[in-house]
Amino acid sequence: MAKEIKLGFVGLGYIGTIHATACFAMPLIFKNLPFKIKFGSVCKNDINGIPYFFEGGVKTVDELLEDKNLNAVDICTPNFLHKQQAIEVMKRNLNVYLEKPIGLNGEEALELANMANDKNIINQAALMYRFMPAINQARDMIKNGEIGDVLNFKALMLHSGYLDPKRPMSWKMRFDTSGGGSIIDLGIHLIDAVRFMLGEVDEVRANSKTYFKERPVSKTVGDYEEVDVDDWTEVRITMKNGAWGTVETSRISAEIEEETQFLIYGTKGSIKISTKEPRYAHLYVKNENQYTIGAYKNKSIFSKYLETIYPDPKYSLGFMVDMHLASPMNFFLNIVEGKIVHKETPTFDEAYKSQLVIDKIIESAKDDGSLIKL
């Protein structure tokens, strides 16, 4: 008999809607799941117009947590609210799925990780690039020596959403509510994926720029406010295994189609990954002068598992929702098992390690690109 998981939501903005879409689609795409999601209430400021499949709306986390039948809570709120809201959820011994970054900085992330471990709570951060098939395929190829020793790499996530100088201020453009600009908003995904594929970071050297130094306070008020987070950041990284590379993030880079890329170069060849082809990594083997795209036989246990929780192409909802579907699927399956089954899961421990790198990047950028050791 399928385990019922009653899921409460805190926040239902853009990313919360993505999470809810993914949860709603799961039983349609995957048959005979060992769990059944029952939607509880949504906690948000405006409780009008909440979709019918939720039980209703509440305006405080305390109200949400009055429901004694909740098994888990999905937190999709601004960064500065994550720590306290997650603490309140875990105080009640509820499993928690938390948007990235899990805190404003590594200190907050570590506090959450320690609490989750102390209370033995099933926890996961929405670092969903770990559930992108191409990234897992690349990880397998690297571990299997397909490109030899990794020499250098590039990771890029270039968006254009903040290119409009009249875009009003929001919590994402204030350091005290976001913890950073493009480097924490986008870069946390890149850093986590680099760690996932290549291992731990040894040192960083970063430069950041804020092109739009002031923003309108609102669409209607003519006053302007100073922006104290980055629009663009580039980081030079040395890994503990000796590989080096760059990570670049931007929220002001115009492109007809936004794309995330990873390019990894080794002594025997190279691998390219793009969100335009999220299912397969592109492998080039130099000695054979051969370029391969498609299925890869020597899969890890986690890659084989991922095939069972990632939507088939005919059911794809687009790579973003697909990754955001596979990620909470893993969370729910861990709840069923009562433990973190796969070490590849982006637990709060892993989210903390990635956020610690972000902390050092921000520190380096503030110090005019100084070299910072992890």
FIDO-359238 format. One record per residue: residue in one letter; z, y, x of N, C-alpha, C, O, CB in turn. Coordinates in steps of 0.02 Angstrom, whole numbers, plus 50000, padded with zeros to 5 digits. Each point is the difference from the previous one (the first is absolute). Glycine has a CB too. Layout:
AZYXZYXZYXZYXZYX/...
END
This chain:
M500004994050042500005006049958500005006250044500385000650048500234993249860/A498965010850074499935006050040500635004349998500315000749947498464999250031/K501425002850078500595004350004499825006949972499515003050020500924990850081/E499985008749852499895006749974500295005150048500594999750018499424996049863/I499585009150138500225005550043499925006449960499445002249987500234991650120/K500895009049873499975006449964500005005650052500465000750040500144994449859/L498875008950099499875005050051500075007049972499655001949953499594990150104/G501215011949971500065007049982499615004350049499924998250058501194999749892/F498655007750026499615004650042500375006650007500285002649952498644992050011/V501095008050098500255006850012499405004050026499794999250057501414996949969/G498535008249931499405003750016499384996549973499934993950005500635010550097/L499004999649869499374997249974499455005250008499625001549953501004991149964/G499345010250144499465004650016499404996050023499874994549975500945014550057/Y498814993750017499404996650023500164993150028499714995049977499785016050049/I500974988650022500124993650032500374995349953499894993950003500135011750108/G500414997049847500344995849951499514996949951500084994349979500935012850032/T498484996749970499484997449956499614994550034499824995049968500095016149977/I499954989650120499674994750038500434993749999499754994549988499685014050086/H501214992249939500464994250000500004996749931499964993949995500755011650094/A499344998549858500034997249933499354996549982500014994649969500795014549997/T498644993850052499344996949988499984993150033499774995249969499685016150024/A500784988450069500004993750036500444994849966499794994249992500005012050114/C500814995749874500464995349967499724997649934500064994149983500905011650072/F498734998849907499714998249936499434995150008499894995649958500445015649997/A499284989650100499404995950010500164993050027499604995449993499775015050028/M501224988750009500154993650033499894993949956499634995550021501195010750046/P499484993449873499924993949960499294999249972499824994549979501385006349993/L498415004650028499314999449978499564996950054499544996249986500625013849940/I500004991750137499594997750056500244993250026499594995850019500195016150011/F500874987149971500294993850028500344996149944500465002549968499705003050145/K499624988449877500274995849947500604996050025500054998550060498805000749887/N501584999150007500584995650014500455002750057500214996250043499094994249918/L500835016050037500455002950049500714997449989500204998649943499085011850063/P501114988950048500694997549992500485005449977500614998950000499164992850088/F499975014049893500425005449974499645003549943499384999749994501165001950119/K499845001749845499735003949945500325007050004500615000749996499224988949930/I499745015450083500255006850004500125002849931499555000049957499845001750152/K501215000749879500165003649939500155007250020500455001350039500014988249903/F499155015150031500095007050017500615002949965500064999649939498705001550077/G501705001750024500575003449972499835007249986499445001649982501334990850079/S499725012049947499885007149988499735003550062500034997350056500885002649858/V498845006250076499775004350054500475005950004500155003249950498654993150034/C501425005350077500405006050012499545005450026499714999350054501344993849969/K498885012349939499595005650022500215006349962500344999649948498704992750079/N500765013449999500215006349970499715000949930500365002149954499725002850159/D499284993649880499665000749935499904993049971499594996250024499835014550012/I500954987749912499974993249973499534999549940500024995149962501155003050078/N498415007049951499494999649947499394996250026499835000550058500595010449892/G499264985550006499374996750016500074994050047499514998250034499975012649950/I501104986050018500084994050041499634994249967500074999049940501055005050103/P498484992249995499604994549971500434995149960500594999050014498635002150081/Y500474996049854500364996049952500344993850029500494997649972498705006549945/F500564993350139500284993850026500655001050038500324995150020498525000549987/F501375010750004500675001350025500485000449941499805001749944499735004650157/E501114992349912500505000249946500125007149976500215001149943500324988750104/G499365015049997500125006949981500105004250062499834998050056500684998449836/G499775009550098500115004650056500715002550003500335000949949498495002450042/V501424997750070500665002950011499925005450054499514999950037501104989249930/K499865015550036499935005650046500434999650063499945004250044499795002649857/T500714988250103500414999250060500004992750022499914995449959500815014450007/V499384989250099500054993250027500604996449970499964994049987499495009850120/D501104999749883500594996949971499854997149931500224994549983500505013550080/E498894995749897499814997549933499584993750007500104995149963499935016549991/L499504988450093499584994250011500424993950018499884994549975499185012950062/L501434993650006500394994550026500544997649951500364995250015499435009150098/E500264998949830500454997549948499744993549969500384996349969499975015550007/D499004986950033499704993849974500234994150043499794999350057499205007249901/K501444989450014500294994450036499514994250011500154995350036500955008049916/N498324997150017499514994750006499495001250056499574995850012500585002149867/L499905007850154499535001550055500094995050057500574998350018499435013949950/N499454985650061500024995950061499795004150062500234998650055499524991349876/A499815015150057499725003650056499805007049977499915001349941499684988050111/V500345015249997499805006849987499465002050050500054998650060501105004349894/D498345000450020499455002650041500095007750003499975003449949499234986950018/I500905012350094500135007150010499375003450027499764998350054501464999549967/C498515007049941499375003350016500095007649996499605003449967499744986749990/T501175012550074500175007149995499865003650066499834996750049501055000549864/P499205009450089499925003750063500484997450054500544997549986499105012549949/N500144990850127500354997050058500755001850002500414995750016498525004750045/F501245005849924500695002150008500474996749950500615000450008498975010450035/L500154986049906500424996649950500094992650016500444996749971499165011449944/H500004989250130500004992850012500674997150019500234995149971498605006150063/K501505001950015500624997250026500534999349946500274994549990499465010550121/Q500435000449855500544999849951499844995549941500434996449975499905015050060/Q499044988849942499814995849944500034992650019500244995949960499035013349997/A500494989150103500034993150022500724997650008500164994349984498745007150073/I501545003049967500714998350008500304998449931500374995149993499715012250110/E499774996949847500274998949933499774993449972500384996449968499655015950013/V499344986050031499734993649976500354994250035500204995249968498685010250009/M501194995150089500294994450038500754999349987500274994550007498865007250080/K501215003849895500704999549982500114995149943500524996949994499655014950045/R499314987649919500044995549942499694993250015499884996049955500095013949970/N499914988950140499744993550023499324998349970499834994249989501345002050024/L498445009149974499324998949974499505000050057500075003850048500255001749843/N499174990350103499464999850049499605006549995499935002949946500014984550048/V499805014950063499685006650000499345000050038499954997550056501185007749936/Y498374997749975499345001250029499925007550006500055003649950499444985650000/L500395013250111500065007250014499375002750032499744997150049501495001649963/E498525006849962499415003250029500155002250071500575000950020499055002949866/K499844997050152500065002350069500015007750001499755003149953499664986450091/P500875013550008500484997150046500664998949963500155003649953499295001950147/I500964989749922500594998549960500545005350006500475000249960499274987850055/G500205016450035500465005650007499665005950031499404999750017501554992449994/L499415013349998499725005950032499924999150075499615003550032500905003549879/N499874988350117499984998850072500284993050013500204996549955499935016050070/G499864985750039500234993450019500744998849984500194994449984498965005750104/E501255005149917500714999249985500114997949928500394995549986499885013250100/E499384994549867500064998049930499724993049989500294996049963499615016150003/A499544986450067499704993449993500464994550025500064994749968498815010450045/L501474996250043500464995050027500604998949953500234994449992499425008950124/E500595002149854500564999349953499814995449942500404995849978500005015750053/L498994989449943499774995749945499904992850023500194995349964499255014649983/A500274989250112499894993350026500674996350009500064994249982498895009750075/N501544999549971500654996950010500334998149934500314994749994499825011950112/M499824997949845500314998649935499664994049966500344995749973499965016550015/A499034987650015499634994349970500204993550033500084994949966498965012750006/N501044992450094500194994050036500724998049984500154994149990499045008850101/D501255002049907500714998649987500104997049931500424995649990499905013850086/K499284992949875500084997749932499524994349983500004997549943500375013950026/N499234986550081499534994449990499545001149941499904995749958500944996650092/I498885013749948499555002149946499274998950020499815001650057501055006949903/I498744989049995499284999550013499735007050000500055003649950499854984849996/N499815013750110499765006850007499315000150031499824995650039501365008449973/Q498445001149970499335000750029499775007249995500115003349949499614984850022/A499965014350081499675006549999499274999249983499704994750013501115009750073/A498905000749884499304999649979499535001650058499575004449995500764998849888/L499764993350172499555000550058499454994849990499984994950034500955009350044/M498634997349875499554994949973499414998450044499634995349986500725008449903/Y499555000150167499454998150045500134993250032499534996950025500255015349996/R500844985649980500144993250024499694994749955499954994150019501125010150030/F498724997849891499694995349953499255001149993499694997549953501405002149986/M498615004150108499285000850001499704994050037500184998950058499925013949940/P499464983449971499744993950032499685001350068500104996150046499714999549842/A499825009950120499675001450064500515001050056499884997950056499175007249882/I501504998150047500525001150051500324993450020500144998950059500085012649895/N499894984149998500284993450016499504995850038500194996250045500525004449854/Q498664999950084499494996450037499975002450072499964996050047499385002549846/A500695008150116500005002850068500614997750039499954998250059499415011849899/R501214989950009500624997750032499934992850025500214998450055500455009449872/D499044988050031499884993150020499534999650059500124996250047500085000149835/M499265007550116499505000050054500325002150066499874997050052499225005549865/I501335002650080500335002450061500474994750027500004998650060499925013249899/K500484985249997500484994950022499644993850028500274996650043500555007649872/N498584994550059499624994150022499565001550061499634995750023500375000349860/G500055010150144499655001750062499265001449993499644999850049501194993350004/E498945008449887499285000949989499735006050039499424999950021500724995149865/I500265010250125499765005750038500375000750067499985005350031499735000549861/G500634988950129500365000250063500625004449995500305000649947498634997450113/D501245004949996500575004750001499795006649968499475002650014501004991950090/V499965008149852499845006449969500095005650052500525000550032499854995249853/L499115008450121500025005650048500185006549965500495003350018498664990950052/N500455007649881500125006449966499804999549927499654995449979500175010850128/F500404998849854499874999849928499995007149972500245004750032500314984049959/K499165011949949500025006249962500174998449928499764995049972499395010550105/A501274998649893500164999349929499935006949969500295004950024500504985349996/L498835010249926499865006549969500084999649925499764995349968499455007550124/M501145002149880500045000849927499915007549987500465004050009500314985849974/L498625012049997499825007049992499845001549928499514997549972500045002750145/H500875003849851499935001949930499845007449994500045003850049500764987049917/S499035011349974499805007049990500385003449944499825005649981499064991350061/G501645000049931500335002549941500345006850009500145003449950500024985050020/Y499985013650091500345006450012499545005250032500235004950029500854988849984/L498275005249980499515004550030499935006549960499785005150027499624985150019/D500785009649891499975006049958500595004650018500574998249989498864995349917/P500435012550121500555004550020500425002449941500555002550010498765001050086/K500424995849843500375002249941500414994449968500315001049948498805007450033/R500884985750050500424994749974500735002150005500235001750054498924989549979/P501215008949912500695002750000500484995750041499874994150012499915010849877/M500764998150131500534996550035500274994349957500015000349939500295010350123/S499934984349973500334994349966500504997050049500045002250058498934995449870/W501404997450050500494996950043499684997050062500334999350052500384998449848/K498655000450096499664996950057499855005050055499834998150056499674993749866/M500565014750064499855005150050500635003550026499965005250032498944996449914/R501674995450038500645002650025500354994550040500104994549975500005013649927/F500084993550160500284994850043500654997149972500124994050006499355011850092/D500944998549872500654997549977499954995549940500494996549983500015013850061/T498934989549922499914995549943499514994350014499974995149963500295014549963/S499354991050128499504994950015500144996250065499834994250006499355012849933/G501134996450109500114997050065499425000850048500024997650057500714994449887/G498735011350032499415000950041499385000849957500034999049940500504994450152/G498925008349939499375000949964499564993850003500214994649979499855017550047/S499344988749999499534994450001500264994150040499854994349985499225013850003/I501334993450064500224994550044500494995349965500014994150016499835013550081/I500554994949856500454995549964499684997549935500124994449979500875011550071/D498614998349919499674998349937499484994550011499994995049963500195016749995/L499414989250092499464995250016500174995850061499864994050002499325013949947/G501114995350101500114996750064500474994149997499944995450041499845015350010/I500694989349902500464994349995499614993649987500214994750024500695012949933/H498554992850006499584994149989499654997850064499984994050015499845009649866/L499915001250156499654998350062500474997150051499854994950031499335014249946/I501394994150033500484997550049500234993049981500054995650044500325016149980/D499784987149913500234993449979499454994850010500144994450021500635011049895/A498614996450069499454995250009499884998550074499854994350019499635009949875/V500585000950149499924999050072500554995450025499874995450039499615016049974/R501144989749966500554995650019499884992949975500134995250036500665014649961/F498964989649943499884993649969499484996050039500084993950010500205011049878/M499204998550136499464996550035500124999350075499814994950029499435009549885/L501075000650117500015000450073500694999550031500054999250061498955007649929/G501534993649971500674999650029500345006850001499805004749966499824985750102/E500915010149972500425005949998499755005750045499664998850050501294993749924/V499225013650006499815006050036500495001450056500614999149991498865005649905/D500274997450162500435001550057500125007550008500565002250010499004987550046/E499905014349938500075007250008499465003849963499464997249987501075001050125/V499615008049871499525004149962499965007050030500475002450032499784991049864/R499185009750093499895007050019499565002949944499454997649989500655000250139/A500145007449838499675002349938499865007449999500355004050032500214986849909/N498915011050023499845007049985499885000749926499674995849969499835005950145/S500775003649856499915001349929499755007149989500145004550040500774987349932/K498725009149972499775006749982500115001149926499934995549958499215004250134/T501055006549893500045002149930499485005649992500125005650021501134991349967/Y498195001449981499465004949993500165005249947499935006050010499254985350026/F501055006249906500195004449945500755001450005500414996149976498664999449949/K501115010050107500695001450016500405002849941500615000450002499035001650114/E500015000049832500315002449938499644997049940499394998850003500985012050054/R500004988149891499714997449938500285004049941500555002650004499334985850046/P499735012149895500265003349940500614996249974500014993850001498845010549970/V501644999350005500594996849972499824995949938500284994749988500435014650056/S498814993349917499774996449941499305002449983499735004450032501454994349924/K498524998249993499335002049979499995006949966499495003349998500234984649989/T500845014149988500035006249961500345005750036499855005949988500164987249911/V500465005350146500375005250036499645001750065499784995550036501315000649914/G498855010350066499625002250058500374999550066499705001250053499715006149871/D501234991050075500394999650062499794994050041499764994949974501205010849969/Y499144995050124499834994650046500624997550036500495003750008498365001150008/E501134988950005500564997050035499754996850065499444997450002501175000449889/E499795002550160499814997150065499994992449996500454996949970500045013050090/V499014987149970499944992750004500294997850068499795002650052499184997249873/D501504995650075500324998050063499884992650017500394996950035500475011849944/V498584988549994499804993250019499275000150024499645004849989501174990149927/D498994999750116499334999750030499464998649949500104996349951500434999850154/D498885006949907499394998149964499644994350036499674995949970500215015949987/W500214988150110499644995350042500444998150059500345004350028498545000549938/T501114988950053500374997750059499594994750036499694995749970501415006849974/E498914998050122499714994750042500544997750049500355004050031498475000949959/V501244988550016500514997050042499684995350051499584995849983501255005049923/R499375000050156499814995150052500584995250009500575002050011498675006450048/I500604985249936500524994849998499894994950055499434998150014500685003549862/T500434996450155499994994250044500434994649969500585001349981499245006050122/M499904986749892500374994549970500404996350054499865000850059499254998049852/K501384997450068500414996250048499594994750037500194997950054500815004249873/N498444995750043499584995050033499495003250047499594996550029500564996149872/G499885014150107499565003450046499395003249969499685004250032500724987950051/A499445006149856499425003149966500165007349987500585002049992499094987049955/W499805015050050500095007149984499505002049947499504996649990500925005850127/G499725003149849499545002049947500205006649969500465003350022499294984849956/T499895013649969500145006249963500064998649926499674995549972499725011150115/V501034997349882500084999949927499885007249977500325004750025500524985449975/E498725010749952499835006749975500065000249924499744995749965499495006250133/T501135003249878500075000949928499815007149981500125004750039500794986649956/S498815009549946499815006749977500005000149924499834995149967499485007050136/R500895003749870499935001149928499515005749987499945002549944501244993550037/I498445006050072499525005549993499324998350030499645004550023501325003649980/S498864985549996499364997950029499514998049945500114995049965500485001150140/A498885007949886499524998949946499534994250018499714999850054500365012449914/E499854983349985499544994450008499804997849930500395000649953500134995650157/I498865001449883499754998149934500424994449970500094999649939498755004050094/E501414992050011500434994549977500564999150051499874998750058499174995649882/E501585006450037500564999250046500054992850023499914995349962500705014049980/E499524990050123499984993350030500554999450052500135004650039498624994649941/T501584995150019500484998350053499674995150047499704995149978501305006949945/Q499074999250142499674995850050500494997950055500455003750019498475002049956/F500964988250050500344997650060499464997150046499604995949978501495001649959/L498915004750125499534997450049500414997450059500385003850030498705004349934/I500844985650052500424996750050499544996950053499564996049983501365001749932/Y499185004250148499564997850054500394995750049500545001850022498765008649965/G500404983850030500324995450047499554998250058499435002450004501244993249902/T499575000150137499624998050060499404995549983499564999250042501495001850024/K498944996049874499464995549981499585002649942499484997149983501214993650058/G499535014749927499635002549942500385005349963500445003350028499004985749963/S500405011849945500325005249961500034998049927499654995549977499945013250103/I500854994849884500084999049928499995006849966500325004750023500354984649995/K498985011049926499995006149960500224998449929499794995049971499285009950101/I501354999449901500264999149932499895006549962500115005450027500764986150011/S498915007949900499895005949959500194998549928499914994449976499165009450100/T501205001249891500154999149929499374999549958500034998349941501045008050076/K498354995150013499374998949965499834992649995499604998049958499995013250082/E500724984850003499934992749998500694996950011500144997350054498665003249990/P501634999949904500704998150010500134992650007500554997950019499715012049917/R499244986050049500114992850001499864996750068500254994650015499475005449865/Y499885003350161499794996950063500035004950058499815005849994499464986549941/A500995005250122499955003750062499334998550033499724994649991501545004950024/H498485005450022499364999250035500154998150072500315003950037499115004549887/L500384985750097500154997550067499375000150044499484997449980501434995349972/Y499165010250107499464999950049500264996350062500515002050029498985008949928/V500144983850064500174996250060499475001550053499414998449991501154992349942/K499655012450122499535002750049499594994650035499395000750005501395008850011/N499534985250008499644994950038499444996749959499484998350027501554999650038/E499095001449871499504997049956499555005349968499524998549965501264992150013/N499405015750034499645005749968499924998749925499475000949972499925001550136/Q501174995649862499984997949930500475004349958500585001250019499154987050017/Y500025014049908500375004149953500104996049936499514997949969500025012950080/T501094988149931500154995649944500405003649947500485003650014499514986650064/I499805008849859500375002549942500044994349950499504996949984500115015150035/G500984986649957500064994849950500634995950009500495002350031498284997349962/A501234994349979500584995750001500194998250072499574999450043500114996149844/Y500975003650123500264998250066500434993749991500444999949956499545012250086/K499894982849998500324993549988500724999650025500424997049967498454998150042/N501275007850049500654999050031500535004949971500235004650034499194991450071/K500755002849832500455004549965500744998450014500184994250009498955007149902/S501275003950090500724999150003500264997749932499655000349950500455008550140/I500524989049909500324998149937500005005949952499884999249940500844992250119/F499435014549967500045005949956499315001849972499945001949942501045002350125/S498494995149974499325001549975499804995149945499675002049952500025002650161/K500494989249895499864995049947500385001849937499734999549944500074991650143/Y500825010949921500415002049943499705006249966499985000449938501044994950118/L498755009549984499715006249972499424998549954499905003549951500475002650152/E499244988849913499424998149958500224998149929499615000449953499794995750150/T501235001849890500254997849935500285005849959500134999249940500124989750109/I499845017049982500305005649963499555006250000500185005049970500944990550060/Y498315004150002499545005750002499444998749950499724994550000500555008050122/P499555002449836499514998849947499324997750027499765002450050500825006249884/D499134986650031499324997850013499535005949990500135004349958500144983850007/P499175012250072499545005749993499795001549928499915005849982499684991450130/K500344997649847499775001349931500545003349957499855002749947499404987450064/Y501375009750013500545003449964500245006350036500515002949980499834986049974/S499315013150097500235005650040500085006449959499575001749959499884993150140/L501105008749913500125006549969499915005650051500245005649991500564989049928/G498845003850136499945004650056500524998450052500544997649984499015011349940/F500294992450140500434997750054500715002849995500484996650017498515002450055/M501085007249904500675003049997500454996349950500564998250017498935012950013/V500264987749910500404996449951500084992750021500534997049990499075010749919/D499874989450120500054993050023500574999150050500384995249994498385003549988/M501305005850066500544999550049500675001349967500504996750015498725007050076/H500795001149863500625001549964500174994649949500555000049972499225012250044/L499774983249971500154994249957500294994450042500504996949982498585006449939/A500604995350135500234994550043500705001450027500404995450008498415002150023/S501335008949984500655001750029500584998649953500464996450020498965012450046/P500594993749873500564998249955499984992749978500524997249983499495014549978/M499404985150040499984992849987500444996450050500394995549982498445005449971/N501125001150109500414997050052500745001349986500424995650008498655005950076/F501095004649895500695001949983500274995549944500564997550005499205014350030/F499854987349912500234996049943500084992650019500464996749977498975011549945/L500124989350119500054993050022500624999050043500314994749998498445004249998/N501425006250043500624999650039500624999949954500494996650014498945009450081/I500544997849850500554999849951500074993049970500554997549992499265014849982/V499624984750010500014993249973500334995250049500404995749981498565006749954/E500874998350129500274995550052500715001950021500364996050029498475002150011/G501375008149944500665002250019500085001750073500555000150027499874993149882/K499025008050125500015001650072499335003050020499514999549964501324991150058/I499165012650037499385002550029499654994050031500224997450052500255014349970/V498994986149948499674993850021499615000950065500054996050046499885000549834/H499685008950123499565001150058500265005850042500155005349973498874990249962/K501035003450130500245005250045499545006050002500215005450021500334985850048/E498845008049909499525005549999500155005049944499715005449999499444986950048/T501295006049907500185004549945500245006850027500425000250046499894989849884/P499445015550043500245006650022500675001749970500065004249955498764999550057/T501704993050013500685001249978500225006950023499655003550037500614984249966/F500335014349974500285006450024500114999950075499945005250033500624996349856/D499594992650139500064999550073499355002050034500005003850049500854987149938/E498605006549987499355001650029499815007349987499715003350043499944984749942/A500505014449955499865007049984500385004750046499755005250019500044991549862/Y500835001450136500405004050046499675000350069499965005450030501084991449907/K498734997550088499684999950066499385004550002499885003450050500554984949967/S499195011749930499405004349997500205007349994499685004450029499674986349918/Q501185010650014500215007049992500325002750063499965006150013500224991849866/L500134997950161500275002250064499445002650045500095004950036500864986849953/V498475005050009499435002350039499775006849975499845004550039499804983549981/I500355012949913499815006549972500485005450023499795005550017499734988749882/D501135004350102500495004850025499835002450070500035005950015500854988649914/K498945000850115499845001650069499355004050004499945004450043500664985249995/I498935009049919499385003849998500145007249981499745004650033499624985149936/I501045011449980500175006849979500385003650055499895005950012500164990349868/E500415000250153500375002950056499535002250056500085005550027500914987349944/S498535003050046499525001650052499575006149982499895004450041500094983649992/A499785012149905499575005549978500385006750002499725005150019499644987049908/K501275007750054500415006250002500125002350071500135005950013500414990649880/D499434998850154500135001550070499345000550040499974998150058501154996149933/D498365008349975499355001350031499704993850033499725000450055500645011449964/G499704982649947499674993950024500354996550057499674996750040499305008549925/S501694995450039500374996650053499984992449990499934997649944500825012550068/L499324986350043500014992749996500684997649977500515001750031498634997650061/I500874996849855500634997549971500004992450001499544996849976500565013449951/K500434987050102500084992750001500364997849936500445003549975499614996350153/L499764994549848500344997149942500664996950022500374997349958498535000549984/
END
